[in-house]
Amino acid sequence: MADAAPSQSERSLRIDILPLAVAQLVIWASMYYSFPALLPDWERDLGWSKTQLSGAFTGALLITALLAPIAGRMIDRGAARLIHPGGALIGGLLLIALSQVTQVWQFYAVWLAMGVMMAVSLYEACFAIITVTTGNRARTAITAVTLIGGFAGTIAFPAAHVLAENFGWRGALICFGLAIILLVIPLMLWGLRRLERHRIEPEEVTAEAAAPVHAAVTRRPAFWCLALAFGAIGLTHGLILGHLLPILADRGIGEAAAVLAASMIGPMQVVGRAVTMATEKYVNIFGVAIGCYTGMALGSTALLMAGVAPWLVVVFVLLHGAGYGTASILRPVLTAELLGRRGFGATAGKLALPFMCGFAAGPTIAALVWEAAGYDGVLMLALGVICIGLGAVFMAARTA
C-alpha cells in the first residue's frame, strides 16, 4: 500500500499537466516554428536575403536567452499567472502584427518584441513554474510536457505550408496568432489552476529555497566544459533547423517531401526521449550523452550526403531528431551528475545561456556561411561543432 499513493499521485499529475502540455505544443508551433516554416515564403515574397531574415530570429532568441533568468526570478516571486499567459497573449498579437510588415525594420521590431514574450511563455518559463510548484515531482510533469511538445514542428511545417498556399504567408501568421489567443491562453489559465493541486507544502519550498547557491561552480573547469558541450548542441540544431527547408531544396528534395521531413523532426525527438526514459535503468547518463552527440553528428553527415543519395534524408531525420530530443533530458541530468545538486537551479540557469545563445546564433551564422560556402559548408560546420561538443563532454567528465 505504501507504493500506491505515489503512483496515483504521479498519474494525477500527468493528467493535470495536459492543458499546459497542449498549450506548449500550440505556442511552439505558432510562435517559434513559424519562422523556419515560413522562411522561404518571406525570402521569395519580400525579397530580403536569408541573412537579413535570420538576423531577426537570432535577435529574438538572444533576447529570450538573456531574459530567461529574469523571467525565472519573477516566477519565483509568484508572478506565473500574470506573465505566462500574458506573454502568450502579446505573442499572439505580435504574430498578427507580423502579418502586416512591409519593411525590414518592422520585421526586426516585431521579432525582437517576440523574443521578450518567448522568454515568459515557452519551455523555460513553463518548466520553472512546474518546478516551483511541484518540487521534486517536477520531472514527471516536465517529461509529459516535452513528450507532447515534441510534436510542435510536426504541426507547424505542414500547417504553415497549407495555410500559406491557401491564404498566403500573411494569412498563415494571422491563423497562428489566433490559435494562441483563442486556444493557448485558456489552456494556460486552466492548466495553472490544475497544477496548483500539486503544490508542495510551504515548509518544503522553504527548505529547498534555503539551500545556498554554489557560487564556486563557475570556477570549476567542468562547468565551462559543459557550457561548451551544451552550446554545441544548441548551435548545431540552430544551424540546421533555421534553414532546413532551403537545405533540403539544395539537396534536390521536392517541396512536399521537404515539408514532410521537417515535420518528422519533432516525432523523432519524442522517440529519442522515450527511448532514453525506457533504458535509463540500463544506460548511464554518459551513454546517453554519447548517443545524443553521435546521433546528431551522423545525422549531419547523412544530410550532407543526401544530394547524392536522397534516401539519406530519412537517416538524418531519425538520427538528428532522436539525438536532439535526448538533449532536453541530458542537460539537467548531466549537470546534476557532474556539478552536484546543491544550488542546481542557479547552475542550470547559467548553463542554459550558452545552449540558447548557440541556438539563437545558428540561423544567422548559417546564412553567413551559406553566402561563402553554400549549404555544404553549413553542414560541415554543424558536423564539426557537434564533434567538439562530444569532446567537451568527455573533458567535463574527466575534470569533474
Summary of the structure (lengths in Angstrom):
residues: 400
radius of gyration: 20.4
end to end distance: 40.6
largest distance: 66.4
contacts: 1504
relative contact order: 0.14
helix: 87%
strand: 0%
